[in-house]
Amino acid sequence: MRILMAPMVDVAKPIILASGSSARRAMLTQAGVGFTIEPARIDETAIRDEFLRRVPLATPPEIALMLAGAKARDVSMRNGGALVIGSDQILNIDATILTKPVDRAAAAATLQHLRGRQHQLHSAAAIAIDGAIVWSTVDTANLTMRRFSDEFLEQYLDAEGDSLWEVVGAFKLEGRGLQLFERIEGDYFTILGMPLLPVLTELRVQGAISS
């Protein structure tokens, strides 16, 4: 699938976002970046498992960087000359990495596990040109969920519905998910899923957007 986004500014090089994430799309659009969307065609679980087999002590930030790079390279190989942005986000609590919930029961279990505790979100971004990574970065945010009631949890799940299956942690900070937290430390865009300001800086360095 490839979706054409109306360009906001004149660009010297085509930019492709290798992700179907609505949050990442909104970030770039609101920043005035002209780009197209072509989600990567990779098996993230298989790639992550193979990476962990080879690097069993890999940290969550390293896993996020690896997956962001894999997405960028995959789409870049099919789009010569374009700057392809890959991004990935890993959530860990203590030594456990959480994945996206698959249904309401899984979302409830995730939120119950995070309730009253601090967790980390690691958002990575990579830029590839002609199949080679030319830049990458990762940023971490610390989030502490409040001890919300079971009644609030059920109300939250009712209100958010299946949109929660799209996001790791079963929350969207730009919506009702904000009410789940008592403390947030870190960059807002990192929490949404991509370290936007460093990405914009690198796009200027690459001559893809006006400096």
N, CA and C of each residue as an Amber inpcrd file, in Angstrom:
protein
   633
   0.8440000  -1.1990000   0.0000000   0.0000000   0.0000000   0.0000000
   0.8730000   1.2400000   0.0000000   0.5450000   2.1970000  -0.8540000
   1.2620000   3.4580000  -0.8810000   0.2350000   4.5800000  -0.9610000
   0.3140000   5.5150000  -0.0570000  -0.6480000   6.6150000   0.0400000
   0.0640000   7.9100000  -0.2730000  -0.4610000   8.6750000  -1.1860000
   0.1420000   9.9560000  -1.5390000  -0.3760000  11.0340000  -0.6020000
   0.5510000  11.7450000   0.0350000   0.2030000  12.8600000   0.9010000
   0.4790000  14.1540000   0.1540000  -0.4150000  15.1020000   0.2430000
  -0.2190000  16.3840000  -0.4280000   1.0020000  17.0890000   0.1460000
   1.9690000  17.4970000  -0.6890000   3.1650000  18.1570000  -0.1780000
   2.8460000  19.5030000   0.4380000   3.4980000  19.8000000   1.5690000
   3.3120000  21.0510000   2.2790000   4.3860000  22.0740000   1.9060000
   5.5690000  21.5690000   1.5200000   6.6600000  22.4530000   1.1620000
   7.3610000  21.8780000  -0.0530000   8.1240000  22.6930000  -0.7570000
   8.9320000  22.2110000  -1.8560000  10.0880000  21.4040000  -1.2880000
  10.3640000  20.2460000  -1.8700000  11.4480000  19.4160000  -1.3920000
  12.4070000  19.1090000  -2.5150000  13.6960000  19.0040000  -2.1770000
  14.7120000  18.6900000  -3.1690000  14.8130000  17.1890000  -3.3840000
  14.4610000  16.3940000  -2.4010000  14.5190000  14.9420000  -2.4860000
  13.1990000  14.3600000  -2.0130000  12.7110000  13.3070000  -2.6700000
  11.4600000  12.6870000  -2.2010000  11.6540000  12.0300000  -0.8530000
  10.6410000  12.1360000  -0.0120000  10.6620000  11.5580000   1.3270000
   9.5540000  10.5100000   1.4050000   9.8890000   9.3450000   1.9170000
   8.9100000   8.2670000   2.1000000   8.9110000   7.8550000   3.5610000
   7.7360000   7.7480000   4.1400000   7.5800000   7.2270000   5.4960000
   7.2620000   5.7370000   5.3960000   8.1470000   4.9040000   5.9460000
   7.9840000   3.4510000   5.8500000   7.1330000   2.9270000   7.0010000
   5.9760000   3.5390000   7.1880000   5.1170000   3.1750000   8.3090000
   3.6810000   3.5440000   8.0060000   2.7550000   2.7200000   8.4610000
   1.3400000   3.0320000   8.3330000   0.7700000   3.6860000   9.5700000
   1.6360000   4.0460000  10.5310000   1.1860000   4.6390000  11.7930000
   0.5070000   5.9860000  11.5670000  -0.7140000   6.1200000  12.0750000
  -1.4230000   7.3950000  11.9330000  -0.7440000   8.4900000  12.7400000
  -0.1380000   8.1400000  13.8750000   0.5390000   9.1420000  14.7010000
   1.7710000   9.6900000  13.9920000   2.5660000   8.8190000  13.3860000
   3.7710000   9.2820000  12.6790000   3.3930000  10.0970000  11.4440000
   2.3580000   9.6610000  10.7620000   1.8860000  10.4190000   9.6040000
   1.4490000  11.8080000  10.0290000   0.7190000  11.9020000  11.1350000
   0.2370000  13.2030000  11.6050000   1.3930000  14.1060000  12.0190000
   2.4160000  13.5340000  12.6580000   3.5610000  14.3510000  13.0790000
   4.2230000  15.0330000  11.8970000   4.5230000  14.2700000  10.8490000
   5.2000000  14.8410000   9.6890000   4.3020000  15.8190000   8.9480000
   3.0260000  15.4710000   8.8370000   2.0820000  16.3570000   8.1440000
   1.9590000  17.6970000   8.8650000   1.7930000  17.6490000  10.1830000
   1.6370000  18.8800000  10.9580000   2.9140000  19.7190000  10.9600000
   4.0580000  19.0620000  10.7440000   5.3240000  19.7880000  10.6650000
   5.5460000  20.4070000   9.2900000   4.6330000  20.1550000   8.3470000
   4.7460000  20.7480000   7.0200000   5.6810000  20.0170000   6.0860000
   5.9110000  18.7400000   6.3250000   6.7990000  17.9360000   5.4800000
   5.9820000  17.2580000   4.3890000   6.4370000  17.3510000   3.1630000
   5.8010000  16.6480000   2.0580000   6.3760000  15.2460000   1.9420000
   5.5260000  14.2260000   1.8860000   6.0250000  12.8560000   1.8720000
   4.9600000  11.9150000   1.3270000   5.3980000  10.7040000   1.0020000
   4.4760000   9.6260000   0.6680000   4.6190000   8.5390000   1.7130000
   3.6610000   7.6410000   1.7340000   3.6720000   6.5470000   2.7080000
   3.7680000   5.2140000   1.9670000   4.7110000   4.4060000   2.3960000
   4.8260000   3.0320000   1.8830000   5.2660000   2.1360000   3.0360000
   4.3350000   1.5150000   3.7330000   4.7190000   0.6790000   4.8740000
   5.6830000  -0.4290000   4.4740000   6.6220000  -0.7020000   5.3550000
   7.5950000  -1.7630000   5.1180000   6.8990000  -3.1190000   5.0750000
   7.4350000  -4.0020000   4.2620000   6.9030000  -5.3620000   4.1490000
   7.8630000  -6.3300000   4.8320000   7.9260000  -6.2540000   6.1390000
   8.8200000  -7.1250000   6.8830000   8.0380000  -7.8370000   7.9880000
   8.5620000  -8.9500000   8.4250000   8.0070000  -9.6830000   9.5580000
   8.7700000  -9.2200000  10.7990000   8.1960000  -8.2510000  11.5180000
   8.9100000  -7.6570000  12.6460000   9.2400000  -8.6830000  13.7200000
   8.3070000  -9.5880000  13.9860000   8.5410000 -10.5830000  15.0330000
   9.6970000 -11.4960000  14.6740000   9.7250000 -11.9570000  13.4240000
  10.8000000 -12.8570000  12.9950000  12.1460000 -12.1440000  13.0070000
  12.1600000 -10.8940000  12.5550000  13.4120000 -10.1370000  12.5340000
  13.9060000  -9.8750000  13.9550000  12.9880000  -9.5270000  14.8460000
  13.3880000  -9.2800000  16.2320000  13.9050000 -10.5530000  16.8940000
  13.2160000 -11.6780000  16.6600000  13.6440000 -12.9410000  17.2660000
  15.0330000 -13.3400000  16.7720000  15.2860000 -13.1560000  15.4710000
  16.5950000 -13.4880000  14.9210000  17.6740000 -12.5760000  15.4930000
  17.3480000 -11.2910000  15.6410000  18.2930000 -10.3430000  16.2190000
  18.6370000 -10.7370000  17.6570000  17.6380000 -11.1070000  18.4320000
  17.8760000 -11.4960000  19.8150000  18.6200000 -12.8300000  19.9090000
  18.4480000 -13.6830000  18.9170000  19.2300000 -14.9220000  18.8900000
  20.7130000 -14.6030000  18.7010000  20.9800000 -13.6100000  17.8190000
  22.3640000 -13.2400000  17.5600000  22.9350000 -12.3310000  18.6440000
  22.0590000 -11.4830000  19.2250000  22.5010000 -10.5250000  20.2480000
  21.5860000 -10.6900000  21.4620000  21.7770000 -11.7500000  22.2340000
  20.8360000 -12.0670000  23.3190000  20.7590000 -10.9990000  24.4090000
  21.7820000 -10.1590000  24.5420000  21.7740000  -9.1290000  25.5700000
  21.4040000  -7.7530000  25.0070000  20.8040000  -7.7330000  23.8280000
  20.4070000  -6.4610000  23.2240000  19.4260000  -5.7180000  24.1270000
  19.6100000  -4.4160000  24.2320000  18.7350000  -3.5890000  25.0530000
  17.5050000  -3.1680000  24.2560000  16.4320000  -2.7370000  24.9370000
  15.2570000  -2.2440000  24.2050000  15.5810000  -1.1220000  23.2100000
  16.4270000  -0.1150000  23.5510000  16.7650000   0.8900000  22.5400000
  17.4550000   0.2880000  21.3190000  18.3140000  -0.7010000  21.5300000
  18.9960000  -1.3440000  20.4000000  18.0120000  -2.1090000  19.5250000
  17.0240000  -2.7330000  20.1330000  16.0000000  -3.4430000  19.3550000
  15.1900000  -2.4520000  18.5260000  14.8110000  -1.3310000  19.1340000
  14.0520000  -0.3140000  18.4050000  14.8490000   0.2270000  17.2250000
  16.1340000   0.4880000  17.4200000  16.9890000   0.9770000  16.3370000
  17.1000000  -0.0480000  15.2100000  17.2530000  -1.3070000  15.5670000
  17.3660000  -2.3540000  14.5640000  16.1100000  -2.4410000  13.7140000
  14.9400000  -2.4040000  14.3610000  13.6840000  -2.5090000  13.6190000
  13.4290000  -1.2750000  12.7630000  13.7440000  -0.0850000  13.2730000
  13.5860000   1.1330000  12.4720000  14.4540000   1.0540000  11.2230000
  15.6850000   0.5830000  11.3850000  16.5690000   0.4400000  10.2420000
  16.0920000  -0.5890000   9.2440000  15.5500000  -1.6970000   9.7490000
  15.0470000  -2.7460000   8.8600000  13.8880000  -2.2350000   8.0050000
  13.0110000  -1.4470000   8.6040000  11.8810000  -0.8770000   7.8570000
  12.3700000   0.1000000   6.7980000  13.3080000   0.9730000   7.1760000
  13.8170000   1.9650000   6.2340000  14.5190000   1.2910000   5.0580000
  15.3520000   0.2980000   5.3410000  16.0800000  -0.3950000   4.2710000
  15.1340000  -1.1090000   3.3320000  14.1230000  -1.7650000   3.8800000
  13.1870000  -2.5280000   3.0510000  12.5280000  -1.6390000   1.9970000
  11.9990000  -0.5080000   2.4160000  11.3150000   0.3820000   1.4690000
  12.3230000   1.0890000   0.5660000  13.4930000   1.4120000   1.0990000
  14.5120000   2.1040000   0.3140000  14.9890000   1.2700000  -0.8690000
  15.0500000  -0.0400000  -0.6980000  15.5060000  -0.9100000  -1.7810000
  14.5930000  -0.8340000  -3.0030000  13.3400000  -0.4400000  -2.7900000
  12.3820000  -0.3540000  -3.9000000  12.1890000   1.0730000  -4.4010000
  12.9030000   2.0380000  -3.8080000  12.6910000   3.4460000  -4.1520000
  14.0390000   4.1640000  -4.2130000  14.7540000   3.9350000  -5.3020000
  16.0790000   4.5150000  -5.4570000  16.0770000   6.0320000  -5.3880000
  17.0370000   6.5830000  -4.6470000  17.1960000   8.0250000  -4.5550000
  16.3440000   8.7110000  -3.5190000  15.3360000   8.0250000  -2.9880000
  14.4520000   8.6440000  -1.9860000  15.0610000   8.5360000  -0.5940000
  14.6750000   9.4740000   0.2710000  14.9990000   9.3720000   1.6870000
  13.8440000   8.6420000   2.3670000  14.1330000   7.4890000   2.9120000
  13.0990000   6.6620000   3.5190000  13.2650000   6.6830000   5.0360000
  12.1880000   7.0680000   5.7260000  12.2010000   7.1440000   7.1850000
  11.5400000   5.8940000   7.7570000  12.3100000   5.1510000   8.5350000
  11.7650000   4.0280000   9.2720000  11.7100000   4.3820000  10.7510000
  10.7210000   3.8870000  11.4600000  10.6040000   4.2000000  12.8810000
  10.0050000   3.0210000  13.6160000  10.4060000   2.8780000  14.8720000
   9.8560000   1.8040000  15.6870000   9.8550000   2.2410000  17.1410000
   8.9610000   1.6440000  17.9150000   8.8630000   1.9700000  19.3310000
   8.7810000   0.6890000  20.1540000   9.5810000   0.6430000  21.2110000
   9.6000000  -0.4930000  22.1370000   9.2000000  -0.0010000  23.5180000
   8.3040000  -0.7370000  24.1740000   7.9140000  -0.4420000  25.5450000
   8.4540000  -1.5510000  26.4360000   9.1750000  -1.1570000  27.4850000
   9.5900000  -2.1610000  28.4550000   9.2690000  -1.6990000  29.8630000
   8.9530000  -2.6680000  30.6880000   8.7540000  -2.4190000  32.1160000
   9.6270000  -3.4300000  32.8390000  10.5890000  -2.9190000  33.5950000
  11.6230000  -3.7710000  34.1850000  12.3160000  -4.5310000  33.0410000
  12.3470000  -5.8440000  33.0910000  13.0410000  -6.6060000  32.0560000
  12.0920000  -7.1610000  30.9990000  10.8370000  -6.7270000  31.0230000
   9.8340000  -7.2710000  30.1110000   9.4970000  -6.2930000  29.0040000
   9.5210000  -6.7710000  27.7490000   9.1050000  -5.9740000  26.6010000
   7.6530000  -6.3280000  26.2840000   6.8020000  -5.2940000  26.1960000
   5.3900000  -5.5120000  25.8930000   5.1210000  -5.2640000  24.4180000
   4.1750000  -5.9950000  23.8690000   3.7810000  -5.8350000  22.4680000
   2.3710000  -5.2450000  22.4010000   1.9240000  -4.9570000  21.1740000
   0.5920000  -4.4070000  20.9950000  -0.4620000  -5.4260000  21.4280000
  -1.5080000  -4.9810000  22.1180000  -2.5780000  -5.9180000  22.4880000
  -3.3580000  -6.3440000  21.2530000  -3.9060000  -7.5360000  21.3060000
  -4.6440000  -8.0520000  20.1440000  -6.1500000  -7.9190000  20.3050000
  -6.6110000  -7.6460000  21.5280000  -8.0420000  -7.5150000  21.7610000
  -8.2590000  -6.7870000  23.0910000  -9.5160000  -6.6270000  23.4750000
  -9.8460000  -5.8880000  24.6970000  -9.2350000  -6.5460000  25.9390000
  -9.3130000  -7.8710000  26.0090000  -8.7790000  -8.5650000  27.1820000
  -7.2770000  -8.3410000  27.3150000  -6.5730000  -8.3640000  26.1900000
  -5.1280000  -8.1370000  26.2180000  -4.8140000  -6.6960000  26.5940000
  -5.6170000  -5.7380000  26.1000000  -5.4190000  -4.3380000  26.4500000
  -5.6360000  -4.1300000  27.9490000  -6.6730000  -4.7440000  28.4970000
  -6.9400000  -4.6260000  29.9340000  -5.7960000  -5.2180000  30.7470000
  -5.2800000  -6.3730000  30.3110000  -4.1780000  -7.0140000  31.0310000
  -2.9200000  -6.1480000  30.9870000  -2.6600000  -5.5260000  29.8360000
  -1.5010000  -4.6450000  29.7110000  -1.6060000  -3.4680000  30.6750000
  -2.7630000  -2.8230000  30.6930000  -2.9410000  -1.6500000  31.5410000
  -2.9110000  -2.0160000  33.0200000  -3.4270000  -3.1700000  33.3650000
  -3.3590000  -3.6280000  34.7540000  -1.9050000  -3.8830000  35.1600000
  -1.1120000  -4.3820000  34.2090000   0.3020000  -4.6420000  34.4870000
   1.0760000  -3.3350000  34.6800000   0.6990000  -2.2950000  33.9340000
   1.3970000  -1.0110000  34.0080000   0.8930000  -0.1260000  35.1400000
  -0.2960000  -0.3890000  35.6380000  -0.9470000   0.4660000  36.6380000
  -0.0740000   0.6570000  37.8870000   0.1280000   1.9370000  38.2470000
   0.8850000   2.2670000  39.4410000   2.3850000   2.0710000  39.3160000
   2.8760000   1.8470000  38.0920000   4.2960000   1.5490000  37.9000000
   4.8930000   2.4350000  36.7960000   6.2130000   2.5060000  36.7820000
   6.9040000   3.2570000  35.7320000   7.3500000   2.3080000  34.6190000
   7.2360000   2.7880000  33.3790000   7.7530000   2.0320000  32.2450000
   8.4990000   2.9750000  31.3060000   9.1960000   2.3990000  30.3440000
   9.9770000   3.1890000  29.3880000   9.4730000   2.9640000  27.9680000
   9.4570000   4.0500000  27.2140000   9.1720000   3.9990000  25.7800000
  10.4300000   4.4270000  25.0400000  10.8780000   3.5830000  24.1270000
  12.0660000   3.8650000  23.3290000  11.6350000   4.0210000  21.8760000
  11.7710000   5.2150000  21.3300000  11.3710000   5.4730000  19.9500000
  12.6160000   5.7130000  19.1020000  12.7430000   4.9340000  18.0410000
  13.8990000   5.0250000  17.1500000  13.4550000   5.4650000  15.7650000
  14.3680000   6.1270000  15.0670000  14.1320000   6.5080000  13.6770000
  15.4110000   6.2760000  12.8950000  15.2670000   5.8940000  11.6430000
  16.4130000   5.6890000  10.7540000  16.0490000   6.2100000   9.3740000
  17.0420000   6.7160000   8.6690000  16.8540000   7.1740000   7.2970000
  17.7660000   6.3530000   6.3940000  17.1820000   5.8070000   5.3400000
  17.9430000   5.0040000   4.3790000  17.8550000   5.6250000   2.9940000
  18.9270000   5.5050000   2.2430000  18.9730000   5.9140000   0.8400000
  19.5830000   4.7560000   0.0610000  18.8820000   4.3020000  -0.9690000
  19.3710000   3.2090000  -1.8220000  19.7790000   1.9780000  -1.0050000
  18.9770000   1.6560000   0.0110000  19.2010000   0.4440000   0.7830000
  20.2320000   0.5330000   1.8830000  20.8180000   1.7220000   2.0950000
  21.8340000   1.8820000   3.1330000  21.3580000   2.8880000   4.1740000
  21.5670000   2.5750000   5.4470000  21.2130000   3.4910000   6.5260000
  22.2450000   4.6250000   6.5550000  21.7620000   5.8600000   6.4460000
  22.6670000   7.0150000   6.4670000  22.5810000   7.7740000   7.7890000
  21.5760000   7.4460000   8.5940000  21.4010000   8.1560000   9.8710000
  20.4100000   7.3830000  10.7260000  20.6130000   7.4170000  12.0380000
  19.6350000   6.8130000  12.9410000  19.7810000   7.4270000  14.3250000
  18.7330000   7.3410000  15.1050000  18.7520000   7.8530000  16.4770000
  17.6720000   7.1510000  17.2860000  17.8020000   7.1990000  18.6140000
  16.7890000   6.6350000  19.4950000  16.6780000   7.5300000  20.7230000
  15.4720000   7.6680000  21.2370000  15.2380000   8.4930000  22.4210000
  14.3150000   7.7290000  23.3630000  14.4590000   7.9970000  24.6620000
  13.6980000   7.2700000  25.6800000  12.8980000   8.2250000  26.5580000
  11.6740000   7.8380000  26.8680000  10.8200000   8.5820000  27.8000000
  10.4100000   7.6540000  28.9360000  10.2780000   8.2160000  30.1290000
   9.8280000   7.4690000  31.2950000   8.4130000   7.9110000  31.6620000
   7.5100000   6.9580000  31.8230000   6.1180000   7.2610000  32.1160000
   5.6610000   6.4620000  33.3300000   4.9400000   7.1200000  34.2130000
   4.4100000   6.4520000  35.3990000   2.8910000   6.5140000  35.3780000
   2.2620000   5.3610000  35.3760000   0.8020000   5.3120000  35.4080000
   0.3010000   5.4610000  36.8390000  -0.8330000   6.1350000  36.9770000
  -1.4500000   6.2750000  38.2950000  -2.1940000   4.9860000  38.6430000
  -2.6030000   4.8890000  39.8870000  -3.3530000   3.7200000  40.3450000
  -4.8470000   3.9430000  40.0960000  -5.2320000   3.8900000  38.8380000
  -6.6260000   4.1100000  38.4660000  -7.4870000   2.9330000  38.9020000
  -8.7650000   3.2130000  39.0480000  -9.7070000   2.1900000  39.5240000
 -10.0970000   1.2340000  38.3970000 -10.6210000   0.0820000  38.7690000
 -11.1360000  -0.8540000  37.7780000 -12.2920000  -0.2280000  37.0020000
 -13.0950000   0.5910000  37.6850000 -14.2010000   1.2720000  37.0150000
 -13.6800000   2.2110000  35.9310000 -12.6320000   2.9800000  36.2430000
 -12.0600000   3.8650000  35.2240000 -11.5040000   3.0510000  34.0640000
 -10.8590000   1.9270000  34.3590000 -10.3000000   1.0910000  33.2990000
 -11.3840000   0.6350000  32.3350000 -12.5140000   0.1850000  32.8480000
 -13.5960000  -0.2770000  31.9810000 -14.1660000   0.8800000  31.1580000
 -14.3080000   2.0540000  31.7710000 -14.7960000   3.2280000  31.0360000
 -13.8270000   3.6120000  29.9250000 -12.5350000   3.5440000  30.2280000
 -11.5040000   3.8840000  29.2500000 -11.5340000   2.9100000  28.0700000
 -11.6240000   1.6290000  28.3510000 -11.6650000   0.6230000  27.2860000
 -12.9170000   0.7880000  26.4310000 -14.0490000   1.1000000  27.0670000
 -15.2860000   1.3280000  26.3200000 -15.1350000   2.5190000  25.3740000
 -14.5320000   3.6020000  25.8720000 -14.4170000   4.8360000  25.0920000
 -13.4350000   4.7060000  23.9360000 -12.3220000   4.0270000  24.1690000
 -11.2640000   3.9550000  23.1510000 -11.4870000   2.8480000  22.1350000
 -12.1050000   1.7630000  22.5330000 -12.4280000   0.7040000  21.5900000
 -11.2060000   0.0740000  20.9460000 -11.4020000  -0.3850000  19.6830000
 -10.3330000  -1.1410000  19.0310000  -9.1780000  -0.2720000  18.5280000
  -9.2420000   1.0490000  18.7250000  -8.0880000   1.8820000  18.3770000
  -6.8860000   1.5230000  19.2440000  -7.1290000   0.8990000  20.3990000
  -6.0390000   0.5420000  21.3120000  -5.2020000  -0.6130000  20.7850000
  -5.7520000  -1.3760000  19.8280000  -4.9830000  -2.5050000  19.3060000
  -3.8380000  -2.0030000  18.4210000  -3.8660000  -0.7230000  18.0490000
  -2.8550000  -0.1710000  17.1460000  -1.5770000   0.2260000  17.8710000
  -1.6150000   0.3200000  19.1950000  -0.4980000   0.9360000  19.9090000
   0.0130000   0.0500000  21.0420000   1.3310000   0.0190000  21.1690000
   1.9340000  -0.6910000  22.2840000   1.5670000   0.0300000  23.5800000
   1.2600000  -0.7280000  24.6190000   0.8700000  -0.1250000  25.8840000
  -0.6040000   0.1490000  26.0160000  -1.3650000   0.0430000  24.9210000
  -2.8190000   0.2440000  24.9290000  -3.2180000   1.6460000  25.3690000
  -2.4320000   2.6340000  24.9750000  -2.8220000   4.0180000  25.2720000
  -2.2950000   4.9540000  24.1840000  -3.0360000   6.0490000  23.9880000
  -2.6120000   7.1280000  23.1040000  -2.5740000   8.3980000  23.9380000
  -1.3850000   8.9450000  24.0860000  -1.2220000  10.1030000  24.9530000
  -1.9630000  11.3240000  24.4220000  -2.2170000  11.3670000  23.1130000
  -2.8970000  12.5140000  22.5250000  -4.4120000  12.4550000  22.7270000
  -4.8850000  11.4690000  23.4510000  -6.3140000  11.3440000  23.7110000
  -6.5860000  11.0590000  25.1800000  -7.6100000  10.2280000  25.4400000
  -7.9810000   9.9000000  26.8200000  -6.8740000   9.1940000  27.5820000
  -5.9380000   8.6170000  26.8510000  -4.8410000   7.9170000  27.4980000
  -4.0520000   8.7880000  28.4490000  -4.0900000  10.1000000  28.2470000
  -3.3780000  11.0140000  29.1370000  -3.8670000  10.8690000  30.5740000
  -5.1440000  10.5200000  30.7410000  -5.7050000  10.3980000  32.0820000
  -5.1720000   9.1860000  32.8510000  -4.4340000   8.3160000  32.1890000
  -3.8770000   7.1440000  32.8490000  -2.6320000   7.4760000  33.6770000
  -2.0510000   8.6620000  33.4510000  -0.7140000   8.9210000  33.9750000
  -0.6970000   9.9350000  35.1120000   0.3010000   9.7500000  35.9900000
   0.5450000  10.7320000  37.0420000   1.8520000  11.4890000  36.8080000
   2.7790000  10.9130000  36.0200000   4.0340000  11.6070000  35.7370000
   4.5950000  11.1490000  34.3920000   5.1070000  12.1200000  33.6230000
   5.7030000  11.8330000  32.3220000   7.0190000  12.5930000  32.2290000
   8.0730000  11.8960000  31.8780000   9.3830000  12.5120000  31.7250000
   9.9290000  12.1400000  30.3500000  10.0440000  13.1290000  29.4780000
  10.5770000  12.8500000  28.1550000   9.8930000  13.6660000  27.0870000
  10.3810000  13.4950000  25.8680000   9.8860000  14.2530000  24.7230000
   8.5060000  13.7540000  24.2860000   7.6050000  14.6840000  24.0350000
   6.2310000  14.3290000  23.6570000   6.2000000  13.4970000  22.3770000
   6.9860000  13.8840000  21.3750000   6.9690000  13.1680000  20.1010000
   7.5510000  11.7630000  20.2460000   8.5400000  11.6210000  21.1090000
   9.0850000  10.2900000  21.3910000   7.9880000   9.3830000  21.9240000
   7.1520000   9.9160000  22.8030000   6.0630000   9.1330000  23.3720000
   5.0350000   8.7650000  22.2950000   4.7990000   9.6790000  21.3540000
   3.8440000   9.3910000  20.2830000   4.3590000   8.3360000  19.3130000
   5.6990000   8.1640000  19.2490000   6.2060000   7.0820000  18.3950000
   7.3550000   7.4030000  17.4800000   7.8570000   8.6560000  17.4790000
   9.0000000   8.9820000  16.6340000   9.7020000  10.2180000  17.1830000
  11.0370000  10.2070000  17.3020000  11.7640000  11.3920000  17.7700000
  11.7960000  12.4470000  16.6630000  10.7440000  13.2430000  16.5940000
  10.4970000  14.1010000  15.4350000  11.5560000  15.1750000  15.2270000
  11.9630000  15.8760000  16.2830000  12.8920000  16.9850000  16.0960000
  14.2230000  16.5270000  15.5120000  14.8450000  15.4560000  15.9910000
  16.0530000  14.9690000  15.3250000  15.8150000  14.5480000  13.8790000
  14.6520000  13.9740000  13.5890000  14.3310000  13.6000000  12.2050000
  14.2940000  14.8400000  11.3100000  13.6300000  15.8870000  11.7820000
  13.5590000  17.1200000  10.9860000  14.9450000  17.7220000  10.7790000
  15.7760000  17.6790000  11.8010000  17.1440000  18.1880000  11.6680000
  17.8940000  17.4330000  10.5790000  17.7730000  16.1030000  10.5800000
  18.4860000  15.3160000   9.5740000  17.9180000  15.5290000   8.1780000
  16.6160000  15.7280000   8.0550000  16.0360000  16.0220000   6.7400000
  16.6000000  17.3340000   6.1940000  16.8400000  18.3140000   7.0680000
  17.4800000  19.5500000   6.6160000  18.9210000  19.3110000   6.2050000
  19.6340000  18.5050000   6.9710000  21.0260000  18.1770000   6.6360000
  21.0880000  17.5020000   5.2650000  20.1420000  16.6270000   4.9940000
  20.1040000  15.9000000   3.7300000  19.5840000  16.7410000   2.5700000
  19.1250000  17.9520000   2.8600000  18.5950000  18.8060000   1.8010000
  17.2090000  18.4410000   1.3380000  16.4970000  17.6600000   2.1710000
  15.1650000  17.2010000   1.7780000  14.0850000  18.2200000   2.1170000
  14.3240000  19.0680000   3.1100000  13.4110000  20.1550000   3.4480000
  14.2450000  21.4190000   3.6050000  13.5810000  22.5450000   3.5390000
  14.2740000  23.8370000   3.5790000  14.9670000  24.0460000   4.9190000
  16.1610000  24.6240000   4.8440000  16.9030000  24.9220000   6.0590000
  16.8800000  26.4210000   6.3760000
